[in-house]
Amino acid sequence: MFLTNHTLVASAIAVSFPEPSLVVPLAFGSHFILDALPHYGLKIGNNRKKHGITGAIDALIAISIAIFFCFLFPQKILLILLASFFAALPDLNQVLWVFTGIKWPKKYWDFHEAIQRYESKKGILIEIIFALILLFLIIR
């Protein structure tokens, strides 16, 4: 799932969940739930450059969204930023791989890849609809 949607879900958790101490674990766990849903993805093999360009654009959008929600909910800035970071944390293995070629342990890669079995090119429509619904619900 795009980091943008992970950030939207994390922001929704941060601004709406009544117990602040559970925001970070919920945001972290939401990453794996979202990755298990049908979403956009390509099996690009070892094409780190292509993966890096897509990831950089997605990261810029996700950061912009987190900042936008910090402005909308200034009393929740810390929770939004923490939730967004922890929702993205499971993908740091991909960032490390793109920029250095180093991979996290194989068991983690195998797990993360296994839960993303519903990735497809057509998943982009699901991601866009998902993002629009989340934006509407959060802003509302």
N, C-alpha and C positions, 0 to 999 in steps of 0.2 A: 504494500500500500504506500502511496506517496506520503512523504513526511508532512506535507500540507494537511492531509486528513488526520494523521496522528496528532498534529498540533491543534487542529480544530476540536478533536475529541478531548484532548488534554485541557484545552481552554474551557470547554463546556463543563468538564469535571471540576475544574478549579473555581469557576464562577457559580456553580449551582449546587455542589455537594456541601451539605451543612457541617460536616466534620472535617476541619482542615487537616488533622493528622492522618487522614486516610486518603487525601488527594494524591500524594506521590505514589503510594502503592497501587492505587486504582489506575492512575495514568500509565504507570509502567506495565501493568497487566493488560491494559487496553491495547497495547501494541500488538501483543500476540493474538488477541481476539480479532483485531482488524486484519492482521496478516492471514488469518484463517478464512476470511471472507473472500468471495470472488473480487478480484481487483486487477488493475493494469500491471503487466509485467512481461518482460521478454527474457528468455533464456539467452543471454548474450555471451555466454562462455567467458573467455578471457579478454574481452574487449573493454578494458578499464577506461579508455579514453571516452567512449560513447557513454558508459555508465557514469563517468565523472561529470560530463556535461549535463546530462539529464538530472543527476543528483544535485548539482550546483544550482540549477534553475529552481528545482523543487525546494531546496534549502532556503533560497532567497525569498520565495513566496511564503514558506512556513515562518521564517523570521518576521516577515512583514505582518503576517497574521497575528503572531504573538504580540508584536508591538501594538497593532491595532486594538487588540483586546485589552492590553495594558492601559491604553487611553480610554477605552469604553468603561473599564472597571478599575479605576485607579486604586481603590481600596484592596484589590486582589492582585496587585502586580507581582509580589513575591510568589504567590501560589501559582499564577499563570506561568511564570518563567520556570519554576521548579517542575511543574507538571509537564510543560512542553519539553524540557530537557530529558526528564525520565521517560516520557513517551517515545522519544527519539533514541534513547540510549541503546536499545537492542540493535540498532542499525549502525552503531559505531564500528562494528566489525567490517562493514562494507566501506566505510570512509577510510579506515586503516588500509584495507586492501587496495582501494582505488589510488591512494596517494603513495603507498609504500610497497605494495605487492605482498605485504605480510597478512596472513590469515589467522583468525582466532582458531582455537582448537576445532578439529574436525567434527566432534560430537555436536558442538554448538552450530556449526554450519549445516550439518545434516538435519538437526532439529528445525532450524529456522527455514531451511528449504522445504522440509516436509510439510510444515503448516501452510506454506504458500502454494500448495498444489493447484489452487484455483486461479493462478495468474494467467492472464491472456491479453492479447491486444484489445479485444472487445471490452475488457474490464475497465477501460478508460471511461466508458459511459457510466458505469456503476460508480466510479470514483467521482466524476463530475456531479452526478445526481446526489450522491452522498454528501459532498461538500456543500452544495447549494441548500440542501435540507438542513444541515447542521448550522450553516450561517444564519439561515432564517430563524431557526429555533433559538439560537443563542442571542441574536440581536433583539428578537422579540421579547 
